[in-house]
């Protein structure tokens, strides 16, 4: 008998619903929120209100695209955290209500686990997925982590950021340059036309596998200064080279720690995940690094790098098979590690 899971993701500013049957993706619908662009970042109250408007049509569309009805579902998986509490409450409450109405269990999913397990989303039965153990470089706006993945429910954080994450470094530097939010994609676009060796920015010297990106942001800021003020003409003339040099520096920081983890663990499989793993330079650099070190690389489709319900559904599928259901009094949480 087949197992069909509805996944619901509402941790930040994307409302998403997906359907997975026996590990195969049937649908994945994402409604993004453009309302935050003029504020230069996500406004929590606006995000939660948009989730309330989007969640019913998004879930309905996901079911229709999957070609099923709600009565065909075996369980509902939802993101319990980490994320914005108001946004999480919308998804959590909807999942609980739908579960009660259908009399099927709910499964809570750690958002970060979803990013790691996104590599197990299959579009067809013979799609290749990672074998355990593998190392996952999880990079997003709020997280930069190196995770040793021993099983779907057994993950060890080897290193993490002690301040800014890689995504924050991209976004903050983009804001300094006057680029729109979110800044990461704009940096990526400009970097494609720039000289990555034109500028040299400071790199942190942090022991172990931990990351730090706040010093890079400061170094970047001082490069743009003319005495005490940022020079807009300098930015305009050098924007492509600045973006390319910034991207190169972040890539070097990421891969340096990853290489240390590879040598320490002896793991032969590398995966990347999180919103920043959509960056073209990072994807190419990871592929090149793995080829050079004779490692197996898993680089997700871009649609599975951002917040999406397909990763929630696959994580929920694994938990459902182990009968790991969520009680109805479970509350969402804003912060936690893997």
C-alpha positions in Angstrom: 0.0 0.0 0.0 1.4 3.4 -0.9 2.2 6.2 1.5 1.1 9.8 0.6 2.4 12.8 2.6 1.4 16.4 2.3 4.2 18.8 3.3 3.6 22.3 4.5 6.3 25.0 4.8 5.8 28.4 6.3 8.9 29.2 8.3 9.7 32.6 6.7 8.3 34.4 3.7 7.4 31.5 1.3 4.2 29.6 1.7 4.6 26.1 0.2 2.8 22.8 0.0 4.0 19.6 -1.7 2.8 16.0 -2.1 5.1 13.0 -2.0 4.0 9.4 -2.6 6.4 6.7 -1.6 9.3 9.1 -1.8 8.3 10.4 -5.3 7.4 14.1 -5.7 4.0 14.6 -7.2 3.7 18.4 -6.7 5.5 21.3 -5.1 3.8 24.7 -5.0 5.5 27.9 -3.7 3.9 31.3 -3.2 6.6 34.0 -2.6 6.0 37.3 -0.9 7.2 40.4 -2.7 5.9 42.8 0.0 9.2 42.7 1.9 11.4 44.0 -1.0 10.8 47.7 -0.2 11.8 47.1 3.5 15.2 45.5 2.7 14.3 42.4 4.7 11.4 40.2 5.9 8.9 41.9 8.1 7.5 39.2 10.4 4.0 40.6 10.8 3.5 41.0 7.1 4.9 37.5 6.5 2.4 35.9 8.8 -0.5 37.8 7.3 0.5 36.7 3.8 0.8 33.1 4.9 -2.8 33.3 6.2 -3.9 34.5 2.7 -1.9 32.0 0.8 -2.0 28.7 2.7 -5.5 27.5 1.6 -5.0 28.1 -2.2 -1.5 26.8 -2.1 -2.5 23.5 -0.4 -5.5 23.2 -2.7 -3.2 23.7 -5.8 -0.7 21.1 -4.5 -3.4 18.5 -4.1 -4.8 19.2 -7.6 -1.4 19.1 -9.3 -0.7 15.8 -7.6 -4.0 14.5 -8.9 -5.2 13.4 -5.5 -7.8 14.4 -3.0 -7.3 15.2 0.7 -8.8 11.8 1.6 -5.9 10.1 -0.1 -3.4 11.5 2.4 -1.8 9.3 5.1 -0.2 12.1 7.1 0.5 15.9 7.1 4.1 17.0 7.6 4.7 20.6 8.7 7.7 22.8 9.6 7.7 23.3 13.3 10.8 25.4 13.4 13.2 27.1 13.4 11.8 30.3 11.8 9.5 33.3 12.4 7.0 32.3 15.1 4.1 34.1 13.5 4.7 32.4 10.2 5.3 29.0 11.8 2.0 29.3 13.7 0.0 29.6 10.5 1.5 26.4 9.1 1.3 24.6 12.4 -2.3 25.5 13.1 -3.4 24.7 9.5 -1.7 21.3 9.7 -3.3 20.5 13.0 -6.8 21.5 11.8 -6.6 19.6 8.6 -5.2 16.5 10.5 -8.2 16.6 12.9 -10.6 17.0 10.0 -9.2 14.0 8.1 -8.3 12.0 11.1 -4.8 11.4 10.0 -1.5 12.0 12.0 0.7 15.0 11.8 4.5 14.9 11.6 6.7 17.8 12.7 9.8 18.6 10.7 12.9 20.6 11.7 13.4 23.1 8.9 17.1 22.5 8.8 16.7 18.8 8.6 14.5 19.4 5.5 17.3 21.2 3.7 19.7 18.4 4.5 17.2 15.7 3.4 16.2 17.6 0.2 18.7 15.4 -1.6 16.3 12.4 -1.1 13.5 14.0 -3.1 13.0 11.9 -6.2 11.1 12.8 -9.3 11.3 9.2 -10.6 12.1 5.9 -8.8 15.6 5.5 -10.2 16.9 8.9 -9.2 20.2 8.6 -7.3 20.2 9.8 -3.7 23.1 10.0 -1.2 24.3 7.0 0.9 25.0 7.5 4.6 27.2 8.9 5.9 27.7 12.1 4.0 28.8 15.7 4.8 26.3 18.4 4.2 27.3 22.0 3.8 24.1 23.8 4.9 24.3 27.5 3.8 21.5 30.0 4.0 20.6 33.5 5.2 20.7 32.4 8.9 22.8 29.3 8.9 26.3 28.1 7.8 26.9 24.6 9.1 28.9 21.5 8.3 26.8 18.5 9.2 27.8 14.9 9.4 24.7 13.0 8.3 24.7 9.5 9.6 21.0 8.8 9.0 17.8 10.8 8.4 17.4 11.2 12.2 21.1 11.2 13.2 22.9 14.4 12.3 25.9 15.9 14.0 26.9 19.5 13.6 30.7 19.6 13.2 30.9 23.4 12.6 28.7 26.4 12.5 28.9 30.2 12.1 29.7 32.1 15.3 28.2 35.3 13.9 26.9 36.1 10.5 26.0 33.3 8.0 27.2 33.2 4.4 23.8 34.4 3.2 23.9 37.4 5.6 27.3 38.3 4.3 25.9 38.4 0.7 22.8 40.3 1.7 24.6 42.9 3.9 27.3 43.5 1.4 24.7 43.8 -1.4 22.8 46.4 0.7 26.0 48.4 1.2 26.4 48.4 -2.6 22.8 49.7 -3.0 21.5 46.4 -4.6 17.9 45.3 -3.9 16.8 42.7 -1.3 17.5 39.8 -1.4 21.0 40.7 -2.3 22.5 37.2 -2.9 21.1 36.7 -6.4 22.2 40.2 -7.5 25.7 39.5 -6.3 25.7 36.2 -8.2 24.5 38.0 -11.4 27.2 40.7 -11.2 29.9 38.3 -10.2 29.4 36.5 -13.5 30.9 39.5 -15.3 33.6 40.5 -12.9 37.2 39.7 -12.0 37.3 37.6 -8.9 40.9 38.6 -8.2 40.5 42.4 -8.5 39.9 42.9 -4.7 41.2 41.1 -1.7 39.1 40.9 1.5 40.0 39.7 4.9 39.4 36.1 5.9 38.7 34.9 9.4 41.1 32.6 11.3 38.7 30.5 13.5 39.8 27.3 15.0 38.1 24.0 14.2 35.2 23.8 11.7 33.3 26.9 12.8 32.6 29.8 10.4 32.7 33.6 10.8 31.6 36.1 8.2 31.2 39.4 10.1 34.9 40.4 9.6 34.5 39.9 5.8 31.5 42.3 5.8 33.6 44.9 7.7 36.6 44.4 5.3 34.2 44.9 2.3 32.8 48.0 3.8 36.2 49.7 4.2 37.1 48.9 0.6 34.2 51.0 -0.5 35.0 54.0 1.7 36.5 57.3 0.5 37.8 58.7 3.8 34.7 58.3 6.0 31.9 57.9 3.5 31.0 55.2 1.0 31.9 56.3 -2.5 29.0 55.5 -4.9 31.0 56.3 -8.0 33.6 53.7 -7.0 30.9 51.1 -6.5 29.3 51.9 -9.9 32.6 51.5 -11.7 33.6 48.3 -9.9 30.4 46.6 -9.1 31.0 43.5 -11.1 34.6 43.1 -9.8 33.5 43.7 -6.2 30.7 41.1 -6.5 33.1 38.6 -8.1 35.8 39.1 -5.4 33.3 38.9 -2.6 31.8 35.7 -4.0 35.3 34.2 -4.4 36.2 35.0 -0.8 33.0 33.5 0.6 33.6 30.3 -1.5 37.2 30.0 -0.3 36.0 30.4 3.4 33.3 27.8 2.9 35.5 25.2 1.1 38.5 25.6 3.5 36.4 24.4 6.4 34.6 21.8 4.4 38.0 20.4 3.3 39.1 20.1 6.9 35.9 18.2 7.8 36.5 15.8 4.8 40.0 15.1 6.0 38.9 14.6 9.6 36.0 12.3 8.9 37.1 10.5 5.8 33.6 10.8 4.3 33.5 10.5 0.5 30.2 12.1 -0.3 29.4 15.9 -0.1 26.0 17.5 -0.4 25.1 21.2 -0.2 21.8 22.7 0.8 20.0 25.9 1.8 19.2 29.1 -0.1 22.8 30.1 -0.7 23.5 26.7 -2.4 21.6 28.3 -5.4 24.6 30.5 -6.0 26.2 29.7 -9.3 29.8 30.2 -8.1 29.3 28.0 -5.0 27.7 25.2 -7.1 30.6 25.3 -9.6 33.2 25.4 -6.9 31.7 22.5 -4.9 31.5 20.4 -8.1 35.1 21.2 -9.0 36.4 20.5 -5.4 34.7 17.1 -5.3 36.0 16.2 -8.7 39.5 17.2 -7.7 39.3 15.2 -4.4 37.5 12.3 -6.0 34.4 12.8 -3.9 30.8 12.2 -4.9 28.9 15.5 -5.0 25.1 16.1 -4.6 24.0 19.5 -5.7 20.2 20.1 -5.5 17.9 21.5 -8.1 17.6 25.3 -7.4 13.9 24.9 -6.6 14.9 22.7 -3.7 17.5 25.1 -2.3 15.0 27.8 -1.2 12.3 27.2 1.4 10.0 24.6 -0.1 7.5 22.0 1.1 9.0 19.1 -0.9 11.9 18.9 1.6 9.3 19.0 4.5 7.3 16.2 2.8 10.3 13.9 2.3 11.5 14.5 5.9 8.0 13.8 7.1 7.8 10.7 4.9 10.8 9.2 6.7 9.4 10.0 10.1 6.0 8.6 9.1 7.6 5.3 8.2 9.0 5.1 11.7 5.7 6.1 13.2 7.2 9.3 14.7 4.0 11.3 15.0 3.6 14.8 16.6 1.2 15.5 19.5 -1.4 18.2 19.0 -0.1 20.3 21.9 3.3 20.7 20.2 4.2 24.4 19.7 6.4 25.9 17.0 9.9 27.1 18.0 12.0 30.0 16.6 15.5 28.8 17.2 17.4 25.5 17.5 20.3 23.8 15.9 20.2 20.6 13.8 
